[in-house]
Amino acid sequence: MADWNSTGLVTDYPCVGCDEFREALSARLDGEDGPAERAATDAHLAGCAACRRWFDAAAQVTRMVRTSVVTHEVRVGDEVLDAAPGRGRARVIAAVRVALGALGVVQFLLGAAQIGGFAAGRHLHTFGVGPDHLWHESAAWNVAIGAGFAWIALTKGPGSGLIPTLTAFVAALSLLTASDVIAGRVDLDRVLSHAFVLVGYVLVVLLSRLQPARGGPAGGQRTPGPAWRAHFDEPEQSPARPALRLVRDRPAQARAGRRAA
């Protein structure tokens, strides 16, 4: 009875038991072998030249697979492309901001002139309140609106948060001004001064349409979705190493001391 694995009588062909040992060696390359299997496979490799060559080739292939360069293709979603302003849209947004800033300065100076007493007019609604106080209230509104227009023009935001307030103010001002014009209680120059507020309001709405809020879609459109979302912390998982098996798929069981007669 000869010990084929230890004496090396067969070196170019796998002897009996090599398939099982090669499965154990493949498991070693994947980091799935145990101490007992490692000792048995080391003893087999010491006496089997064919398995040594096989193990060296398998180790080289495994290194090539694990160290190969993987090119990740970066794709940009349609939402990001839609939200990114084009060259033409960027120029329009810049022009709107410049015009809105100029209107803000004019509106602010108009309110400051009212406070200083340089403006005159008979656009008064007295209901138990002195005309001077009503005049100051109107001046304060002009100053605030002018400052708001200038702030929207200087910042990068769309200013959509001021649209509800401006809408209510412009609607009420338009109705009251129309009533005063019909009743003859206001001068024409005073009516024309309200055009700055109206034009500024239109520019703010236009800017909110051209430049949506951060994280929102372009054109003021809203994507349907749930009102709230729940986020749960997921346990960190280590990246799985690629498994490489070069022999038939069955449990690796190295049988040390197996001999052939």
C-alpha positions in Angstrom: 0.0 0.0 0.0 1.6 3.3 -1.1 1.0 6.8 0.3 0.4 8.6 -3.0 -0.2 12.0 -1.3 2.9 12.0 0.8 5.5 10.2 -1.4 4.7 12.2 -4.6 4.5 9.1 -6.8 1.8 10.9 -8.8 2.6 14.5 -9.4 1.0 15.5 -12.7 -2.5 14.0 -12.1 -4.8 14.5 -9.2 -4.9 11.5 -6.9 -7.7 10.2 -4.9 -8.9 12.8 -2.5 -7.6 15.9 -4.4 -11.1 17.0 -5.3 -12.1 17.3 -1.7 -8.9 19.1 -0.8 -9.2 21.5 -3.7 -12.7 22.4 -2.4 -11.1 23.1 1.0 -8.5 25.2 -0.7 -11.1 27.1 -2.6 -12.9 27.8 0.7 -9.6 29.1 2.1 -9.3 31.6 -0.7 -12.8 32.8 0.3 -11.9 32.9 3.9 -14.4 30.2 4.8 -12.0 27.4 6.0 -11.5 26.4 9.6 -8.3 25.6 11.6 -8.7 21.9 11.2 -9.2 22.1 7.4 -6.2 24.4 7.1 -3.9 22.0 8.8 -5.2 19.1 6.6 -4.8 21.1 3.4 -1.3 22.3 4.3 -0.3 18.7 4.9 -1.8 17.7 1.5 -0.1 20.6 -0.3 3.3 19.5 1.1 3.0 16.2 -0.8 0.9 17.0 -3.9 2.6 19.0 -6.6 -0.5 19.1 -8.8 -2.6 20.6 -6.0 0.1 23.2 -5.3 0.1 24.3 -8.9 -3.7 24.4 -8.9 -3.8 26.4 -5.7 -1.2 28.9 -7.0 -3.3 29.4 -10.2 -6.5 29.7 -8.2 -4.9 32.3 -5.9 -3.7 34.3 -8.9 -7.2 34.3 -10.4 -8.8 35.3 -7.1 -6.4 38.3 -6.8 -7.1 39.4 -10.3 -10.9 39.3 -9.7 -10.7 41.2 -6.4 -8.2 43.8 -7.6 -9.8 44.5 -11.0 -10.8 48.1 -11.6 -14.6 48.6 -11.7 -15.8 51.7 -13.5 -18.9 53.2 -11.9 -21.2 55.0 -14.3 -22.6 58.2 -12.7 -26.1 59.0 -13.8 -27.9 62.3 -13.1 -31.6 62.0 -12.6 -34.1 63.9 -14.6 -35.2 65.9 -11.6 -31.7 67.3 -11.2 -31.4 68.2 -14.8 -34.9 69.9 -14.8 -34.0 71.9 -11.7 -30.7 73.1 -13.1 -31.2 76.4 -14.9 -30.0 76.6 -18.5 -28.0 79.4 -19.9 -31.0 81.2 -21.2 -33.0 80.8 -18.1 -30.0 82.0 -16.0 -29.9 85.2 -18.0 -33.7 85.8 -17.5 -33.4 85.2 -13.8 -30.5 87.7 -13.5 -32.5 90.3 -15.4 -35.6 89.8 -13.2 -33.4 90.2 -10.1 -31.9 93.4 -11.4 -35.3 94.8 -12.2 -36.7 93.7 -8.8 -33.8 95.3 -7.0 -34.4 98.6 -8.8 -38.1 98.5 -7.9 -37.2 97.7 -4.3 -35.0 100.8 -4.1 -37.7 103.0 -5.7 -40.4 101.7 -3.4 -38.1 102.1 -0.3 -37.3 105.7 -1.3 -41.0 106.4 -1.9 -41.8 105.2 1.7 -38.9 107.2 3.1 -40.2 110.3 1.2 -43.6 109.8 2.8 -42.1 109.5 6.2 -40.1 112.7 5.6 -43.2 114.6 4.5 -42.0 115.2 0.9 -44.9 113.3 -0.7 -48.4 114.7 -0.8 -51.7 113.1 -1.7 -55.3 112.8 -0.4 -55.5 109.0 -0.3 -56.9 108.9 3.2 -59.4 106.7 5.0 -60.1 108.1 8.4 -62.2 106.1 10.8 -61.4 107.6 14.2 -57.7 107.7 13.4 -55.7 110.8 12.6 -54.7 111.3 8.9 -51.0 111.6 9.9 -51.0 108.1 11.5 -52.6 106.6 8.4 -50.1 108.3 6.3 -47.3 106.8 8.4 -48.8 103.4 8.1 -48.8 103.7 4.3 -45.2 104.8 4.4 -44.2 101.9 6.6 -45.8 99.5 4.2 -43.9 101.1 1.3 -40.6 100.8 3.1 -41.2 97.2 4.1 -42.2 96.2 0.6 -39.3 98.0 -0.9 -36.9 96.2 1.5 -38.5 92.9 0.7 -38.1 93.4 -3.0 -34.4 94.3 -2.5 -33.8 91.3 -0.2 -35.3 88.9 -2.8 -33.1 90.4 -5.5 -29.9 90.1 -3.5 -30.4 86.6 -2.2 -30.4 83.4 -4.3 -33.8 82.2 -3.1 -37.0 82.5 -5.2 -38.8 84.5 -2.6 -41.9 82.4 -2.8 -42.5 82.8 0.9 -43.6 86.4 0.4 -46.1 85.7 -2.3 -49.1 85.1 0.0 -48.5 88.4 1.9 -47.9 90.3 -1.4 -51.0 88.7 -3.0 -53.2 89.8 -0.1 -51.7 93.3 -0.1 -52.0 93.9 -3.9 -55.5 92.6 -4.0 -56.7 94.8 -1.1 -54.8 97.8 -2.5 -56.3 97.4 -5.9 -59.8 97.3 -4.6 -59.4 100.3 -2.3 -57.6 102.3 -5.1 -60.4 101.5 -7.6 -63.0 102.6 -5.0 -61.1 105.9 -4.3 -60.7 106.6 -8.0 -64.4 106.2 -8.6 -65.2 108.5 -5.7 -62.5 111.0 -6.7 -60.6 110.8 -3.4 -57.1 110.2 -4.8 -54.8 112.0 -7.2 -53.6 110.3 -10.4 -49.9 110.5 -9.4 -50.7 108.7 -6.2 -52.4 105.9 -8.2 -49.4 105.6 -10.6 -47.1 105.2 -7.6 -48.9 101.9 -6.8 -47.7 100.5 -10.1 -44.3 99.9 -8.5 -45.9 97.5 -6.1 -47.8 95.7 -8.8 -44.8 95.3 -11.1 -42.7 94.1 -8.2 -45.3 91.5 -7.3 -45.4 90.2 -10.8 -41.6 89.9 -10.9 -41.6 88.0 -7.6 -44.1 85.5 -8.9 -42.1 85.2 -12.2 -38.9 84.6 -10.2 -40.6 81.9 -8.1 -41.6 80.1 -11.3 -38.2 80.4 -13.0 -36.2 79.4 -10.0 -37.9 76.9 -7.7 -37.0 76.3 -4.1 -34.0 74.1 -3.3 -35.0 70.5 -3.6 -38.1 71.3 -5.6 -38.9 70.6 -9.3 -38.6 73.2 -12.0 -41.6 75.2 -13.1 -43.2 75.2 -9.7 -44.5 71.7 -10.2 -44.9 69.4 -7.3 -44.2 65.7 -7.4 -46.8 63.6 -5.7 -45.7 61.8 -2.6 -46.7 61.0 1.0 -47.0 63.9 3.4 -44.5 62.2 5.8 -41.9 59.5 5.6 -40.4 57.3 8.3 -36.7 56.7 8.3 -35.2 53.8 10.2 -31.5 53.3 11.0 -30.2 50.2 9.2 -27.3 48.2 10.6 -24.1 48.8 8.7 -23.1 45.8 6.6 -19.6 45.0 5.5 -19.3 44.5 1.8 -19.4 40.9 0.9 -16.3 39.5 -0.7 -16.8 37.8 -4.1 -17.0 34.1 -3.8 -14.9 32.1 -6.3 -15.1 28.4 -6.6 -13.3 26.6 -9.3 -14.5 23.0 -8.6 -17.9 21.4 -8.3 -20.3 23.0 -5.8 -20.6 20.8 -2.7 -19.6 21.2 1.0 -15.9 21.4 1.5 -14.8 18.5 3.6 -11.2 17.7 3.7 -10.4 14.2 4.8 -6.9 14.0 6.1 -5.1 10.8 5.8 -7.1 9.4 2.8 -5.0 7.0 0.9 -5.3 5.0 -2.3 -4.2 1.5 -2.7 
